[in-house]
């Protein structure tokens, strides 16, 4: 499965790319929401998008709303990966259609647990 990583920080795209590649995903990146939509439209192999909230051009919430309003993207899983920790933001993202919410900073274990919860990785052993 290919994962789309959308973040305006080159460093964060690099970190997430390394983690996702290590977890067995092929990675495609974008630096803003509009570029992310372009990637989705040109690559029908993307099954997961990890998206930051604070992006230029089209923010993460707008990206999620755009993806969820297009029936051709209905199977794509969405994870918001952001520094936005306020309850209202989390609720807004979930209402817009994200499948999971990961707050920065995060660990590889947290990311793997979220992916496992979505059925995208084998269950994480909590023993």
TORKOL-4160 file (C-alpha; in steps of 0.2 Angstrom, whole numbers, padded with zeros to 4 digits, m for minus):
127
<pt num="1" X="0000" Y="0000" Z="0000"/>
<pt num="2" X="0006" Y="0018" Z="m0004"/>
<pt num="3" X="0004" Y="0031" Z="0010"/>
<pt num="4" X="0003" Y="0049" Z="0006"/>
<pt num="5" X="0012" Y="0061" Z="0018"/>
<pt num="6" X="0006" Y="0079" Z="0018"/>
<pt num="7" X="0016" Y="0091" Z="0028"/>
<pt num="8" X="0024" Y="0108" Z="0025"/>
<pt num="9" X="0039" Y="0104" Z="0035"/>
<pt num="10" X="0053" Y="0095" Z="0025"/>
<pt num="11" X="0060" Y="0087" Z="0041"/>
<pt num="12" X="0043" Y="0080" Z="0046"/>
<pt num="13" X="0040" Y="0073" Z="0029"/>
<pt num="14" X="0057" Y="0065" Z="0030"/>
<pt num="15" X="0054" Y="0058" Z="0047"/>
<pt num="16" X="0036" Y="0051" Z="0043"/>
<pt num="17" X="0043" Y="0044" Z="0026"/>
<pt num="18" X="0057" Y="0034" Z="0035"/>
<pt num="19" X="0044" Y="0028" Z="0048"/>
<pt num="20" X="0031" Y="0023" Z="0035"/>
<pt num="21" X="0044" Y="0014" Z="0024"/>
<pt num="22" X="0051" Y="0005" Z="0039"/>
<pt num="23" X="0033" Y="m0001" Z="0042"/>
<pt num="24" X="0032" Y="m0008" Z="0025"/>
<pt num="25" X="0023" Y="0006" Z="0015"/>
<pt num="26" X="0028" Y="0015" Z="m0001"/>
<pt num="27" X="0028" Y="0033" Z="0002"/>
<pt num="28" X="0022" Y="0048" Z="m0009"/>
<pt num="29" X="0024" Y="0066" Z="m0002"/>
<pt num="30" X="0016" Y="0083" Z="m0004"/>
<pt num="31" X="0020" Y="0099" Z="0005"/>
<pt num="32" X="0002" Y="0106" Z="0005"/>
<pt num="33" X="m0016" Y="0101" Z="0003"/>
<pt num="34" X="m0018" Y="0106" Z="m0015"/>
<pt num="35" X="m0002" Y="0096" Z="m0020"/>
<pt num="36" X="m0009" Y="0081" Z="m0009"/>
<pt num="37" X="m0025" Y="0081" Z="m0019"/>
<pt num="38" X="m0015" Y="0081" Z="m0035"/>
<pt num="39" X="m0006" Y="0066" Z="m0029"/>
<pt num="40" X="m0022" Y="0057" Z="m0025"/>
<pt num="41" X="m0029" Y="0061" Z="m0042"/>
<pt num="42" X="m0014" Y="0054" Z="m0051"/>
<pt num="43" X="m0010" Y="0039" Z="m0041"/>
<pt num="44" X="m0025" Y="0027" Z="m0037"/>
<pt num="45" X="m0013" Y="0016" Z="m0027"/>
<pt num="46" X="m0013" Y="0027" Z="m0012"/>
<pt num="47" X="m0023" Y="0019" Z="0002"/>
<pt num="48" X="m0018" Y="0030" Z="0017"/>
<pt num="49" X="m0015" Y="0049" Z="0019"/>
<pt num="50" X="m0006" Y="0056" Z="0034"/>
<pt num="51" X="m0010" Y="0075" Z="0034"/>
<pt num="52" X="m0004" Y="0089" Z="0045"/>
<pt num="53" X="m0018" Y="0102" Z="0050"/>
<pt num="54" X="m0007" Y="0118" Z="0047"/>
<pt num="55" X="m0003" Y="0118" Z="0028"/>
<pt num="56" X="m0002" Y="0132" Z="0015"/>
<pt num="57" X="m0014" Y="0132" Z="0000"/>
<pt num="58" X="m0026" Y="0120" Z="0007"/>
<pt num="59" X="m0025" Y="0116" Z="0026"/>
<pt num="60" X="m0027" Y="0098" Z="0033"/>
<pt num="61" X="m0045" Y="0100" Z="0038"/>
<pt num="62" X="m0050" Y="0107" Z="0020"/>
<pt num="63" X="m0040" Y="0092" Z="0013"/>
<pt num="64" X="m0050" Y="0079" Z="0023"/>
<pt num="65" X="m0066" Y="0088" Z="0019"/>
<pt num="66" X="m0062" Y="0087" Z="0000"/>
<pt num="67" X="m0056" Y="0069" Z="0001"/>
<pt num="68" X="m0072" Y="0064" Z="0010"/>
<pt num="69" X="m0083" Y="0073" Z="m0002"/>
<pt num="70" X="m0077" Y="0064" Z="m0017"/>
<pt num="71" X="m0084" Y="0046" Z="m0019"/>
<pt num="72" X="m0069" Y="0040" Z="m0029"/>
<pt num="73" X="m0058" Y="0042" Z="m0013"/>
<pt num="74" X="m0070" Y="0033" Z="m0001"/>
<pt num="75" X="m0058" Y="0019" Z="0004"/>
<pt num="76" X="m0043" Y="0030" Z="0008"/>
<pt num="77" X="m0039" Y="0030" Z="0026"/>
<pt num="78" X="m0035" Y="0047" Z="0034"/>
<pt num="79" X="m0024" Y="0051" Z="0049"/>
<pt num="80" X="m0022" Y="0068" Z="0055"/>
<pt num="81" X="m0004" Y="0071" Z="0062"/>
<pt num="82" X="m0003" Y="0088" Z="0070"/>
<pt num="83" X="0002" Y="0099" Z="0084"/>
<pt num="84" X="m0016" Y="0104" Z="0086"/>
<pt num="85" X="m0021" Y="0096" Z="0103"/>
<pt num="86" X="m0037" Y="0106" Z="0107"/>
<pt num="87" X="m0052" Y="0095" Z="0110"/>
<pt num="88" X="m0062" Y="0106" Z="0097"/>
<pt num="89" X="m0049" Y="0103" Z="0084"/>
<pt num="90" X="m0049" Y="0084" Z="0087"/>
<pt num="91" X="m0068" Y="0084" Z="0086"/>
<pt num="92" X="m0068" Y="0094" Z="0070"/>
<pt num="93" X="m0056" Y="0083" Z="0062"/>
<pt num="94" X="m0066" Y="0067" Z="0067"/>
<pt num="95" X="m0082" Y="0075" Z="0061"/>
<pt num="96" X="m0074" Y="0079" Z="0044"/>
<pt num="97" X="m0069" Y="0061" Z="0042"/>
<pt num="98" X="m0052" Y="0057" Z="0049"/>
<pt num="99" X="m0050" Y="0039" Z="0054"/>
<pt num="100" X="m0037" Y="0043" Z="0067"/>
<pt num="101" X="m0028" Y="0058" Z="0076"/>
<pt num="102" X="m0010" Y="0058" Z="0081"/>
<pt num="103" X="m0003" Y="0072" Z="0091"/>
<pt num="104" X="0015" Y="0078" Z="0088"/>
<pt num="105" X="0027" Y="0074" Z="0095"/>
<pt num="106" X="0024" Y="0056" Z="0093"/>
<pt num="107" X="0034" Y="0039" Z="0093"/>
<pt num="108" X="0035" Y="0026" Z="0080"/>
<pt num="109" X="0025" Y="0014" Z="0092"/>
<pt num="110" X="0011" Y="0027" Z="0093"/>
<pt num="111" X="0010" Y="0028" Z="0074"/>
<pt num="112" X="0011" Y="0009" Z="0072"/>
<pt num="113" X="m0003" Y="0007" Z="0085"/>
<pt num="114" X="m0014" Y="0018" Z="0076"/>
<pt num="115" X="m0011" Y="0009" Z="0059"/>
<pt num="116" X="m0014" Y="m0007" Z="0068"/>
<pt num="117" X="m0030" Y="m0001" Z="0075"/>
<pt num="118" X="m0035" Y="0003" Z="0057"/>
<pt num="119" X="m0031" Y="m0014" Z="0051"/>
<pt num="120" X="m0016" Y="m0008" Z="0041"/>
<pt num="121" X="m0003" Y="m0017" Z="0051"/>
<pt num="122" X="m0003" Y="m0033" Z="0061"/>
<pt num="123" X="m0009" Y="m0030" Z="0079"/>
<pt num="124" X="0004" Y="m0022" Z="0090"/>
<pt num="125" X="0010" Y="m0034" Z="0104"/>
<pt num="126" X="0006" Y="m0025" Z="0121"/>
<pt num="127" X="0015" Y="m0037" Z="0132"/>
